[in-house]
Amino acid sequence: MVDTFFDFTEELSEQVQDVVYANVAEVDQYLQDITEPLLNEVYWELDDLPLDGLMDGLDPAFPYSVEATSEKNPACVGCQHYHGYAYGGNLLVCGMHPTGCEDATCPDWEAGENYD
């Protein structure tokens, strides 16, 4: 009886492992299918940032300032809401539009103190 019990539990354990490993592979593929397009998009956006020479001598873990220009975030030039700091390489444009306004003009734009 004891031998039968051990044989049964060993067979059951193998079946459970087979099911778990099959599900892990499916979940892994599912997560990869979801994250790959997002990571590719982030990679290409980072490629657009003008970082040539900017990070020389800087620790990327510390925030650094990024100015709004006519090429990058033109709708933000002179706006009082523009934050313009990169944290770990991720630019925070402002609270309303964290990645920047996609239009030529921003509906939330307000003149800053030094903007004429």
Residue, then its C-alpha position, 0 to 999 in steps of 0.5 A: m500500500v505504501d509503495t502504491f501511495f508513493d507511485f501515485t504521488e510521484e506520478l501526480s507530481e510529474q503531471v503537476q510539473d508538466v502543467v506548471y511548466a506548460n503554463v509558465a511558458e505560455v505566460d512568459q510568451y504572453l508577457q513578452d508579446i505585451t512588453e516587446p512593442l512597448l519597450n521598442e517604442v520607448y527605445w525609439e523615443l529615447d533615440d530621438l532625445p538629443l543626448d550627444g555629450l549631455m551625459d558625459g560626466l553625469d550620473p544617469a541616476f540623478p535628474y538633469s534638465v532638458e530644455a524645450t526647443s523648437e525640435k523637441n517639445p515645441a508646444c512647451v517653449g515658454c510654458q510655466h508648467y514645463h518641468g523638463y527634468a529627466y529621471g533615469g533617462n525618462l523625461l518628465v515634460c509636465g504634469m498634464h502631459p508627462t511625455g509631452c503634447e503631441d499637437a503643435t500647440c498645447p491646450d494647457w499652455e500658460a506663459g511663464e514668468n520670463y516669457d514675453 
